[in-house]
Amino acid sequence: MSYLSSLKWHEHPLALFPRQTFLPCNLCALPHSNCPFYICPPCQFVAHQKCISLPRVIKISRHLHRISFTLSFDQGDWSCGVCRKKIHNDFGGYSCTHNNCSYAAHSVCATQRNIWDGQELEGTPDEDVDEGEGVEPFLRIGNGIIQHFSHQQHYLRLDDENADFDYDENRICEACVTPIYFGNFYSCTQCDFILHEECSNLSRKIHHPIHPHLLTLVTQTGDRINIENTCSACPWCITGFFYECGKEGCNFKLHIPCATISEPLIHGSHIHPLFLTSKPGERRKCAFCEGYRNVCSETFNCIECDFSLCFMCVTTPQKVRYKHDKHMFTLSYGDETSTMTNWCEVCERKITPKARFYSCDESCSVTLHIHCLAGIDEYMKPGLLLIHPTGVNIDVLRNNCMSRPICKLCRKRCRYQIVFQCSGFIFCRIYCVLNGFWSEVI
């Protein structure tokens, strides 16, 4: 029989158990019949072979402080900060090392590769703030005047807007690449550079719940965009600012709409709060898009029922403006019991009662498909030049002609706010550009 003469989690020698059985591991609280484990007969201590090497002190992306391993928890009701399920007090797990902080996590949850960087921190200095996290994003010049690090050549002036201003669809924030619907924003005193006030305060460095490494804000500006530069949480091409992992060999990126969402998420589409409980490699079906073009396994999940939302659907704006209406439009999530028929003012087609759509906040009774108002390729602004790896250029143009052009691929009228032009042909979507006639175009 094989023995472990010493183990950091136990004072007695442990023996390798020769048979497969469902005994709960004292270190992870899980029974695995297919995993070799060691036992201590006098103490009834059980440890999976893979759990013996668990780190003592780690830092995960879901919590501000370091957490350390403990063989058991004090009496009380403990819940895991990762999966949000109950923690059994008599088994091992991780708890926060800071005083008056009650954060805890299962051993298996805390060491997931999507939230832990694999580094053992026992014996290393505890630094609460990583270098750069506390750096201010702008220098205050005067009352309402700042010099932002992303636009240092000119000063930005704070514009105090109200809900009654005339909506201009050409005013788009350089950071999040969404229109200035309402609220305060900074505009350049000498050029067309614009930032939402909220976007002007974006941290230079952040830790995000779905990635174990520190992320740095990259201020991508200009009109030439690499079409393969996509967000790691949603399928959209990154056309504005984004957060990027600085670790060598890690290509993780988050554009601003996805980077600024955190848990718990209170969303209008569901009565319960949503959490990032997905495990690495786990894929859940989004309640709205059902996984359409979703390239990331991370979803916001309900811990009380079977409901999930992907980042693409979560970032759909809740409030928008429509250029032909002076009122705000709110995202409606439909009603399965409704028998009312709504019609989209743009395409003049029916809106499914169960589907999401935009409706006027006032008594206009105007409804719009999400894609008809916001477009199917989000975060694209007219004037961009998308660069394909083959060297082919794709122009992003505003679809404002008297007669809507016909898409080269789908042979239908282009009904969205923008169109794409490649080698003289017009396409209604990026999908149409990159598929079907792509070989013919290039």
N, C-alpha and C positions, 0 to 999 in steps of 0.2 A: 504494500500500500504506500502510495506517495504521500509525503508530508511536507508541509511548509513550516520550517523551524521558527520563523518569525514573521509577523504581519503587523503593519502599522495600525490596523483596526482592532487587533485582538492580542491578548497577552499570552495565550496558550498556542502550542503547535496545532495546526489544522491538518486533517487527513482528507485526501481526495476520495470522494464517494464514488464507488464503482458502478452504480446503477443510475438509470434515469428515473426521476420522480418529480412530482410537483411540490417541492418544498420552497416556501417563500424565502428569498434572500434577505438577510438582515440589513444589507447595504442599500438595496434598491427596492425592496418590498415586493418584487415580482417573482412569480414561480415560472421557471423555464425548464422544461424537461429535456430540451435539446442542448442545453449549455452545461458543461462540466462544472461541478461546484465542490467546495471544501466544507467540512463540518468539524465542529468541536463537540464531541459527545458529552463531556461533563457540563458544558454551558448551553448546549443546544444552539450553538451559533452556526449559522449557515451563510456562506458567501459564494456567489458565482465567481468563476475563474476570471471573467472579464471585469468584475466589479472590484477585485482586489487592488487594481491599479488606479482606482478613482483618485483624482487630485484632491488635495486638502483645501486649497484656497483658489478661487477662480473669480473672474469678472465676466458677466454675461450682458448681452445687449438689452435685456428686459429690466435691468435695475441699475440705479445710479452707483451703488456701493458694491464692494466685494462681498462675496458670500463664501462661507466655509462649511466643510462637511461636519456633520454631527451624527452620532450613532443613534440618537433618539431625540425626541422633542419634548419640551415641557408640556404639562397638562394644559389642555385647552383645545379649541377648534382651529386647526391649521389648514390652510388651503394653498395649493401650488400656484405660484405667480406666473407659471408658463401655461399649464393645461387647465388651471382653475378648478381642479378636482381636489377632493379631500386628501390630506396627508395623514397617514397612520402614525400616531405618536411613538410607537415602539420600534419603528424601523428607521433606517438612515435616510438622510437627505441633506439639503443645504439651507443655511439660514444666514441672514445678514450679520455682518460683524460690527455694525454701528449700533451704538446705544439707542434705545427707544425706537428701533426700526424692526418691524415684525415680518419682514419679507422672508418667504421660504419657498423652496422648490424641491420636487422629487429629484432623486439622483439622475434618473434617465432623462428627465426633462431639462435639467440644468446643463447637461453635457451634450445636448443636441448640437450638431455642427452648424446649424443656421443661427445659433445665438451665442455659442462659446467658441473662442478662437483656438482652443487646444492648449493654452498656456497655463502651466502651474505657477501660481504667484506666491506660494509660501516662501517666506524669507526675502521677498523683494519689497522695496518701499511702497507704501500705500499713497498714491497720488489721487486726490479727489477730482482734479481738473486736468485734462490732457492739454498739452501745449497748443494754443490756438483757439481752444473752445471759448475762452473769455474775451477774445479780441472783438472790439466794437466794429460793426460793419461800415460805419460812416463817422465822419468828423463833423460836429455841429459848428457851423460858421456863424450863424446868427439866428434870429427869430424866424423859424420856418425855412431856413437855408442850410443845406448839408452838402458835404462832399463825399459821395459814396465811393467805396473802393472799386466798384465795377465800372465807374464812369468818372475817373479822377480828372479828366481834362476840363470838365465843366461843373458848375454848381447845379444842384437840384432845388427847386422851390416847392414847398408844400401847398397844394391846392385843396382848399376846403370845399368839398362838393356836397350837394344835398340830393335828395331823391328826385327832384324835379328838373334836373339838367337834361339838355337835349342829348340823347344817346348818339354817339359817333362810333360806328363799328370799326373805324380805322385806329382808334385809340386802344392799343394793346400793350399790356405790361411786358417788359423785356424779360422778366424773371420767370413768371408762370405761364406766359403766352396766352392769357385770357383777357377779354375786353374789360375796360373800366366801366362796369355796370353802375356802381354806386360807391360811396365812401371816399375817404381821403386818398390822395396819391401824390407822388412827387414827379414833377416834370422838369426837364432840362431847360435852363434859361437861354440856351443857344441852339439846341437841336431838338429832334423829335423823341429823345429818350424818355421813357415813362416807367415808373415803378409804383405798384400799389404800396401804400404806407406799410402794410403788413409784410410785403416782400422786401422792403428796404431794411427791415429788421431781422432778416434771416441770419442765423448763426453761421459763422465761418466754418465751424466744424461741429459735427453732431454724431451721436450714436443712435442708430435706428433699430427698432425692435426686431427686424427681420434679417439683420446682418451683424456678424460678430466683430467687425473691424470698424475703426474710426473712419468717418466719411468727411471729405473736404468739399466745400462749395466751389464749383467751377462756373465762372461767369462767361458762358459762351455767348458771344454777340456777333453780329454780322449777318450777311445774307446767304453765305455758303454753308450748307449743312450736310454732313455725312449721313446718308440715309440708313446706314447700318448702326448708327449710334442710337440704340433704343434703350428704354427704361427696363430695369431688371424686374420690376413689379407689375408692369402692364405692357401691352404691345406697342405703345405709341413711340414714334420717333422723337428724340429729344431735340427741341428747337429753341429752347431758352436756357436758363441757368439749370444746373443739376449738381447733385452730390455724387462724388466719385470716391471709391475706395483707393487708398494710397498704397496698400500692400502689394508688393511685387507679385505679378501673376494673377491678381484678382481683378476681374473686369466688372465688378458690381457697380451699377449706377442707378440713381433715382432722380427722376425729374421732380420739380418742385411740388406739383399737386400730390404726388405719392409720398414724397419725403415729409410733408407737413401733416400727415395723418397718423394718429397714434391710438392706442387702446386705453381704456374702453371706448368703443365707438358707439355713440348714440345716434342712430340713423332713423330717418323718418319712415323707412320702408319696413321697420320691424319694431315690435313692442319691447323686446329685450335688448340689453347692451350686447355688443359683439366684441370678440376677442381674437387675437392672433394665436390660435391654438394648434395650427397645422404642424405636423411633424415633417422632417425632411423626406421628400419623395411622395408625400401624401397629396392627393389631388381631390378636391371637392367640387361639386357642381355648383356654380353660381346660380342664385335664385332667379336672376334676370337674363343674363346672356348665356347661361348654361355652358360656360367655358369657351364661348366664341372668341377666337383669337387670343385667349388668355394663355400666356407662355410661362406663367409663374404658378407654383403650387401654393403660394401663400394666399390665404383668404381670411376674411374676418368671419368668425364663426360664433353661433349662438351656443351657449353651454346648457340651455334649457330645452332646446328643440333642434330639429334638423334644418337649420337655415344658415346659408353662407353667402357672402358677397365678395367678389373679386375686387382688386384695386381699380380696375377699369371702370366698374359700375359705381364704386364708392366715390370716385372723383368726378362723376357727372355733376355739374353745377346745380345747386338747389334753387338758386335765384338767377334769372337771366333777363336781358332786355331784348325786345324785338323792334327793329327799326320802323315798322309800320304801326306801332302802338306805343302810347306814352306811359303805359303802366308796366309794372314788374310782372314777370311770369314765374310761376312756381312749379317745381317738378312734382307731378302727381304720380302715384304708384298704382293707379287703377283700382278696380273693385270687381271681384269675381262675381258678385251678386248683382252688379249693375246691368240694366237692360238698355241704358241710354246709348245712342249712337253719336259719337263725336267725329267731326271731320277736320282734317288738317287744312289750314288756310293756305299753306304753300303748295302742296301737291294735290290738294282737293281729293284725297283718298281717305278711306275710313281709318279711324284709330281704334284698335282693339280695346275693349273695355278693361281687360286684364293687364294690358301693357302700360308701361310708363309713358308719360307725355307731359308737355308743358301746357299750362292753362293760365289765363289772365287772372290776376289777383282781384280785379274789380268785376264789374258786371258786364264785361264785353262778350263773354261766352266764346272767346277765341281760344282754340286749341291747336297745338302744333306737335308733329312728330319730333322727337329729340334730334334725329339726324337732319330733319328739314331745317331746324333752327341752328343747331350747333355744328352740323356737318358730320359726315361719317369718319373722316380723318381728323381727329381732334388735335389741337395745338399746332395747327398749320396756319401761317398767316401769309397773305398775298405778298409777293415780292421775294420770297425765299427761292433759293436755287439749291435743289437737292442733288447731291453728287453720288452717283452709283459707283460701286467698286470697279465696274468696267470702264469708267470714265464718261459715261453718258450723263448728260445734264437733264434735270427735270425741273421745269419752271412751275411755281405755284402762282396761279392767277385768280383774280376775283371773277366770279361768274355773274357779271352785271350787264351782259349784252341784251338787246331787245329780244333777240331770238336765242333761246338756250341751245348751245352746241350739242351735237350728237357724239356720244362716247365711241371711240374707235373699237373697243372690245365688246361692250354689251349692247351697242347699237340703239341705246335709249337716250332721251334728252337728259342732259346733266342738270339735276334739280337741286344740287347742294350749293352752298355759298361760294365754294372755291372749285376750280378745276385744275388739272395738271396737263402741261404741254411737254411733249417729248418728240423730238425730231419732226416737228410740224404737225403732229397728231394731238388731238384733245382727248383726255380721259377724265371720267368722273371721280375715280378713286385711285389711290395708290395700288390697290389690288389689281385694278384693270391695267395699270401701267406695267406692273411686274409679272403679269400672267397673260396667257393667251397669245397676244401678238407681240410679246417682248422680243422674241427672236427676229420678227419681221422689222420692228422699229429700229433695232440697233444694227 
